[in-house]
Amino acid sequence: MSEGIISISDSFLKTIPHEVASQVGTTVNALRANPESPGLHVEPIQGAKDDRVRSIRVNRRFRLLAFRLNSAGQDHWLLEGIYDHDDAYRRARVTYLRVNPVSGTTEIRDDAEAVRPGGDGYSEAEVKARAAAMAAEQIAEHQQRE
């Protein structure tokens, strides 16, 4: 069996509680080596916004949220964050992975965060609406020049 690929999100390291840092390293190594290891409790989350998100046990209190992807037949894990058990399950209900339709970059999204004042982005519907508006403006400008 080949080892899986582990990628981490931009914010992953910020979510690691100091008291479990060494356990997180052990969990990530075990996940890469054998995601079917019974001690990891790699589980899909009922009601998750994205069916690729998994809860992975760090200890009795903390869970690692990760997206399970498949890359040429090999497991590829995108690590999202470490959360208290209940917070992890709540976060899984609103978090999803997507390719930004405008920039083409991969994003971990939470639309509730994105549309809140001071949020760092736009919801998927807003991105599509803005892209359509920009395209319409460019078409109109082009037609006026002709």
C-alpha positions, 0 to 999 in steps of 0.5 A, a space after each residue: 500500500 502506498 502512503 497518502 498525500 497530505 496537504 494543509 490549508 492556509 489556516 490549518 496550523 492556526 487551529 491547532 490547540 497547543 495542548 494537542 500539537 504532538 498528538 496532531 503530528 502523530 494523527 497526521 502521520 498515521 492518516 498518511 500511512 493507513 487511513 483505515 487504522 481503527 484508532 483514527 476513527 476516520 468518519 464521514 459526517 452526517 449532514 456535512 455540506 461537502 460529502 468529502 469532509 471527514 472527522 478524524 480522531 486526535 483524542 477524546 476531545 479533539 477532531 481533525 477535519 479533512 477533505 478526502 480526495 482521490 488523486 490517481 487512485 491515491 488518497 489525498 487529504 486536505 487538512 482543514 483544522 483541529 476542533 473540539 468534537 462538537 465544534 468540528 461537527 458544526 463546522 462540517 455542516 457549513 464548510 466545503 471545498 470548491 474551485 473558484 469559478 473566477 480565479 480557478 484556485 481551490 478554496 475551503 469555503 464557509 459562505 456564512 463567514 464569507 458574507 458577514 461584514 468583514 468576511 474575507 470573500 463572497 459566497 458562490 452565488 455572489 461570485 457568479 453574479 459578479 462574474 456575470 456582471 463583469 462579463 456583461 460590462 465588458 461585452 457592452 464596452 466592446 460593442 460600443 467600440 465597434 
